[in-house]
Amino acid sequence: MTVVETDRIEMAEIDNEPTLDAMFEWLEEMPIPGCKTEIVGGHIFMTPQRQVHFEIIQGLIEQLRTKYPLKRMASDVRIDFPGYLNGFACDVAAMKDGAVRDDKGHWRYEDIEFVAEVISKGTASNDYGPKKTAFAAAGVPAYLIVDPYTGKWHLHTLPKEDEYHCTLSLGFGDSIDLTQTPVGLTLTTGEFPRG
């Protein structure tokens, strides 16, 4: 599948379509402070982070730090995924032991053990749709969606091809059992804010 994606990107250059690298270079030149920027299916999304979003992300990172050193974690850092022009800036990503970045300094999606996305109203459809598909296609073992608007979280596991075959949805206050995944931890959600 990776070969097909590379061919698409090379073909895009030949047809004068921008590549992910070119699109991110354009974005880096734009003076837009405080926005998370990612490219999903060739479409650019810029979202300012809210306090609720920040608190949930930090809560997840603090708990994941019992297993993952900071050098194996990322938040709002570009990672390219399978599919057409998919350069995501995941809210939280945790890499397996021995993970290395590519020659451009980017994490490889093949090394990801866990991804979490905290829902924003304007980009929720990406997290529940094309990003979920891309994470499954990439073989990410555990994908967590945290939705502060509904007070629920959704854990997706058992990726095969471009879909997850197991989903567990519970509310804030219920623990997230990741012990059957490479993460091997249980995360608490009781302090996650709503809103």
C-alpha positions in Angstrom: 0.0 0.0 0.0 2.9 2.4 0.8 4.2 2.0 -2.8 0.8 3.0 -4.2 0.7 6.1 -2.0 4.3 7.1 -3.1 3.3 6.6 -6.7 0.3 8.9 -6.2 2.5 11.6 -4.6 5.0 11.4 -7.4 2.3 11.5 -10.0 0.9 14.6 -8.3 4.2 16.3 -8.8 4.2 15.4 -12.5 0.7 16.7 -12.9 1.7 20.0 -11.1 -0.4 19.0 -8.1 1.2 20.0 -4.8 2.9 17.3 -2.6 2.4 17.2 1.1 5.9 18.7 1.6 5.0 21.6 -0.7 1.7 22.2 1.0 3.3 22.3 4.5 6.0 24.6 3.2 3.3 27.1 2.1 1.6 26.8 5.5 4.9 27.4 7.4 5.2 30.7 5.6 1.8 31.9 6.8 1.7 34.0 10.0 -1.2 32.2 11.7 -0.4 31.8 15.4 -2.1 29.3 17.8 -3.6 27.0 15.2 -3.2 23.3 14.7 -2.7 22.7 11.0 -3.1 19.4 9.2 -3.9 18.1 5.7 -6.6 15.5 5.4 -7.2 14.1 1.9 -5.5 17.1 0.3 -7.7 19.6 2.3 -6.1 22.0 4.8 -7.6 22.4 8.2 -6.6 25.0 10.8 -8.1 24.8 14.2 -7.3 27.0 17.3 -7.0 24.9 20.4 -9.5 25.5 23.2 -8.7 25.1 26.9 -10.8 21.9 27.2 -8.9 20.4 24.3 -5.6 21.3 25.9 -6.5 19.8 29.3 -7.6 16.5 27.8 -4.5 16.2 25.7 -2.2 17.0 28.7 -4.2 14.5 30.8 -3.5 11.8 28.3 0.1 12.7 27.9 0.7 12.7 31.6 -0.8 9.2 32.0 1.1 7.8 28.9 4.4 9.1 30.3 4.4 6.2 32.8 5.4 4.0 29.7 6.5 6.4 27.0 9.4 8.9 27.3 8.8 12.3 25.7 11.2 11.4 22.9 8.7 8.7 21.8 5.6 10.9 21.9 4.2 13.6 19.7 1.5 16.2 19.9 0.5 18.4 17.0 3.5 17.1 15.1 3.2 16.2 11.4 3.0 12.5 10.6 2.2 11.4 7.1 -0.3 8.6 6.7 -1.6 6.3 3.9 -4.1 7.8 1.5 -4.1 10.8 -0.7 -2.2 13.8 0.8 -2.7 12.9 4.5 -0.3 14.8 6.7 -1.9 14.7 10.2 -0.9 16.6 13.4 -2.4 14.1 15.9 -3.3 15.4 19.3 -1.4 12.6 20.9 0.8 9.9 19.3 2.9 7.3 21.1 5.7 5.4 19.2 7.0 1.9 19.9 10.4 1.3 21.5 13.1 1.6 18.8 11.0 4.0 16.6 13.1 6.3 14.4 12.3 9.3 12.4 12.8 9.3 8.6 15.4 11.3 6.7 13.2 14.4 6.9 12.8 14.2 10.7 9.2 12.9 10.6 7.9 10.0 12.6 6.9 7.0 10.5 3.3 5.8 10.9 4.5 2.2 11.0 6.0 3.0 14.5 2.8 4.3 16.1 1.3 2.3 18.9 -1.4 4.8 20.0 -3.2 7.8 18.6 -5.7 10.1 20.4 -7.8 12.8 18.9 -9.9 15.2 20.9 -12.9 16.4 19.0 -13.3 20.0 17.8 -16.6 20.9 16.3 -15.2 22.1 13.0 -13.1 19.0 12.3 -15.0 16.2 14.1 -16.0 14.6 10.8 -12.3 14.1 10.0 -11.6 12.3 13.3 -14.6 10.0 12.9 -14.1 9.5 9.2 -11.1 9.8 6.9 -8.5 10.0 9.8 -10.0 6.8 11.4 -9.7 5.1 8.0 -6.1 6.2 7.5 -5.1 5.1 11.1 -6.6 1.7 10.4 -4.9 1.4 7.0 -1.6 2.4 8.8 -2.2 -0.4 11.3 -2.3 1.8 14.3 -3.2 -0.7 17.1 -5.2 1.7 19.2 -7.1 4.9 18.2 -8.9 6.9 20.8 -11.4 9.6 20.1 -12.3 11.8 23.1 -15.4 13.9 22.6 -15.8 16.7 25.2 -19.2 17.7 23.7 -20.8 14.4 24.5 -18.6 13.4 27.4 -17.8 10.1 25.7 -14.7 8.4 24.4 -14.4 5.8 21.7 -11.6 3.3 21.5 -10.9 1.6 18.2 -8.7 -1.5 18.0 -8.0 -4.5 15.8 -7.2 -2.6 12.5 -7.3 -4.6 9.3 -7.0 -3.0 5.9 -8.8 0.4 6.2 -11.2 -0.2 9.2 -11.1 -1.1 12.9 -13.0 -4.2 13.9 -13.5 -3.5 17.5 -14.9 -0.3 19.1 -15.7 0.4 22.7 -17.6 3.6 23.7 -18.0 4.7 27.3 -18.4 8.0 29.2 -16.0 10.3 31.0 -15.3 8.7 34.3 -15.0 5.2 32.8 -11.4 3.9 32.5 -9.9 3.2 29.1 -8.4 -0.3 29.2 -5.4 -0.5 26.8 -3.9 -3.5 28.5 -4.7 -5.8 25.5 -2.9 -3.4 23.1 0.8 -2.6 22.8 0.2 0.4 25.2 -0.4 -2.0 28.1 -1.9 0.7 30.4 -5.3 1.7 31.8 -6.1 5.4 31.4 -8.5 7.4 33.6 -11.0 9.9 32.3 -12.5 11.2 35.5 -10.8 14.6 35.2 -11.6 15.2 31.5 -13.5 18.4 31.2 -16.7 18.7 29.1 -17.6 21.3 26.8 
